[in-house]
Amino acid sequence: MNKQLSIINPSVSVNKILKDNLKIKVFEYYFNANESATLFDKLLNNTKWKNETVNVWGVKHSLRRRTAWYGDEGKSYSYSGITVLPNKWYKELLQIKNKIEEVTPIEFNSVLINDYLDGNIGMGWHSDDEKELGENPIIGSVSFGAERDFYLKSKQDSDREKVKIKATNGSYILMMDNTQHHWLHSIPIRKKIKDRRINLTFRKIL
């Protein structure tokens, strides 16, 4: 169900990316520097991190990044051969969730948190299109810490130019409509980056 959206702070830059089957809004520095620093510290120290082992094409791999799953009661999530049960929301997670929902057409009920220690840790090509997310899932991605490149590429046309977005400290990337069905996204390794990034991808489990 759609909800009334708030008018955002005019100091926040909003970039819209609209292509065939791609609809994204990028809110640069949606969280200011002070908010980002405080939330980064709280997330790092208060999150119940785990080192998961995933199954990719029948082969088990230990993730190099730490992860954590939080959400409403009963909102479990399955990806790459594992099923995770939700931890209970804590104060700072709810603060982030409430703020991004001011510019999001749905209310999220879960979040996957990823800890990228440095630029040697990335995320391969994938889409967030698991069946429990529904037909056209809306995904909200929040970043704190090191700036990283966020790439998207077409699933159907390998020759099509990739889309590059800067996931800056405090940014909010909102992926909508049928983006997940037609586009893959990734965080490439950047060995020169020595600082940590914490990313939160909010979802609505049906």
C-alpha positions in Angstrom: 0.0 0.0 0.0 1.3 3.4 -1.0 1.8 6.0 1.7 2.3 9.8 1.9 5.9 10.7 1.4 7.6 13.5 3.3 9.3 16.4 1.6 13.1 15.9 1.9 15.6 18.4 3.1 16.5 20.6 0.1 20.2 20.2 0.9 20.0 16.5 0.0 20.9 15.8 -3.6 18.5 13.3 -5.4 19.6 11.7 -8.6 17.0 9.7 -10.6 18.2 6.9 -13.0 15.4 5.9 -15.3 16.1 3.5 -18.2 14.3 0.5 -19.7 13.3 -1.6 -16.7 15.6 0.3 -14.4 14.2 2.8 -11.8 16.5 4.1 -9.1 16.7 7.1 -6.8 20.0 8.0 -5.2 19.9 10.3 -2.2 23.4 11.5 -1.7 24.4 12.2 1.9 20.8 11.5 3.1 22.4 11.1 6.5 24.7 14.0 7.4 28.3 13.6 8.5 27.5 13.6 12.3 24.6 11.2 11.9 26.7 8.9 9.7 29.6 8.8 12.1 27.4 8.0 15.1 25.4 5.4 13.3 28.5 3.7 11.8 29.9 3.3 15.4 26.6 2.0 16.8 26.2 -0.5 13.9 29.7 -1.8 14.2 29.5 -2.4 18.0 25.8 -3.3 18.5 25.1 -5.6 15.6 25.1 -9.4 16.1 27.5 -10.2 13.3 28.0 -13.7 11.8 30.3 -15.3 9.3 28.0 -17.2 7.1 28.8 -20.1 4.8 26.8 -20.0 1.5 26.2 -22.5 -1.2 27.0 -21.4 -4.8 26.5 -23.9 -7.6 26.8 -26.8 -5.1 30.1 -25.5 -3.6 30.2 -24.1 0.0 32.0 -20.8 0.5 32.7 -18.8 3.7 31.7 -15.2 3.2 34.6 -12.8 3.6 32.2 -10.1 4.9 30.3 -10.4 8.1 26.5 -10.2 7.9 23.5 -9.9 10.2 19.7 -10.2 9.6 17.2 -8.1 11.5 13.5 -7.8 11.1 10.0 -8.3 12.4 9.2 -11.6 14.1 8.9 -14.5 11.6 10.5 -12.7 8.7 13.2 -15.2 7.8 15.2 -14.9 4.6 16.8 -17.5 2.3 19.6 -16.7 -0.1 22.6 -18.7 -1.6 21.5 -21.9 0.1 21.1 -20.5 3.7 18.1 -19.4 5.7 18.6 -16.7 8.4 16.2 -15.9 11.2 15.7 -12.3 12.3 17.3 -10.7 15.2 15.1 -8.1 17.0 15.4 -4.5 15.8 17.5 -2.2 18.0 17.1 1.6 18.4 19.6 2.8 15.8 18.3 0.4 13.1 14.8 1.7 13.7 16.1 5.3 13.5 17.6 4.5 10.0 14.5 2.6 8.9 12.1 5.4 9.9 14.2 8.0 8.2 14.5 6.3 4.8 10.8 5.4 4.9 10.1 9.2 4.7 11.0 8.9 1.0 10.0 5.3 0.3 6.6 4.2 -1.0 6.5 1.1 1.4 7.4 0.3 5.0 10.2 -2.2 5.3 10.1 -5.1 7.7 13.6 -6.5 7.5 17.2 -5.6 6.7 20.4 -7.4 5.8 23.5 -5.7 7.2 26.9 -6.3 5.5 30.4 -5.4 7.0 33.0 -4.7 4.3 36.3 -4.5 6.3 38.1 -2.8 3.4 38.3 -2.6 -0.4 39.5 -6.2 -0.6 36.0 -7.4 0.2 33.3 -6.9 -2.4 30.0 -8.4 -3.6 29.5 -10.4 -6.8 26.8 -9.9 -9.4 23.4 -10.7 -8.1 19.8 -9.4 -7.9 17.5 -9.3 -4.8 14.6 -11.2 -6.4 14.0 -14.1 -4.0 10.4 -15.3 -4.0 9.6 -14.1 -0.5 10.3 -10.5 -1.7 7.3 -10.5 -4.0 6.8 -9.7 -7.7 8.6 -6.3 -7.9 10.6 -5.9 -4.7 11.6 -2.5 -3.5 15.1 -2.5 -2.1 16.6 0.3 0.0 20.4 0.4 0.4 22.1 2.6 3.0 25.8 3.1 3.2 28.1 4.3 6.0 31.9 4.6 6.0 34.1 4.2 3.0 32.8 5.3 -0.4 32.4 2.4 -2.8 31.4 1.9 -6.4 28.0 0.3 -7.0 27.5 -1.1 -10.4 24.4 -2.4 -12.3 24.3 -4.4 -15.5 21.5 -5.7 -17.7 20.6 -9.4 -17.4 19.4 -9.6 -21.0 21.9 -7.5 -22.9 25.5 -8.1 -22.0 26.7 -5.4 -24.5 24.7 -2.7 -22.7 26.7 -0.1 -20.8 26.9 -0.7 -17.1 25.5 1.9 -14.7 27.8 3.2 -12.0 26.7 4.8 -8.8 28.9 6.2 -6.0 27.7 4.7 -2.6 28.9 7.6 -0.5 29.0 7.8 3.3 25.4 8.5 4.4 23.8 7.7 1.0 20.5 6.0 0.3 20.0 4.1 -2.9 16.4 3.1 -3.7 15.7 0.4 -6.3 12.1 0.2 -7.5 9.6 -1.4 -9.9 11.0 -4.4 -11.9 14.7 -3.4 -11.5 15.6 -6.7 -9.8 14.2 -8.8 -12.6 16.1 -7.1 -15.3 19.4 -5.9 -13.7 22.2 -7.3 -11.6 24.2 -5.2 -9.1 27.6 -5.6 -7.5 30.3 -4.0 -5.3 33.7 -4.6 -7.0 36.9 -5.1 -5.1 39.0 -1.9 -4.8 42.3 -2.9 -3.2 43.4 0.7 -2.6 40.5 1.3 -0.2 41.7 0.7 3.3 38.6 1.8 5.3 35.5 -0.1 6.4 32.0 0.2 4.9 28.8 -0.9 6.5 25.8 -1.4 4.2 22.2 -2.0 5.1 19.8 -3.4 2.4 16.2 -3.0 3.6 13.5 -5.3 2.2 9.8 -6.2 2.7 9.4 -9.9 3.2 5.8 -11.0 2.3 
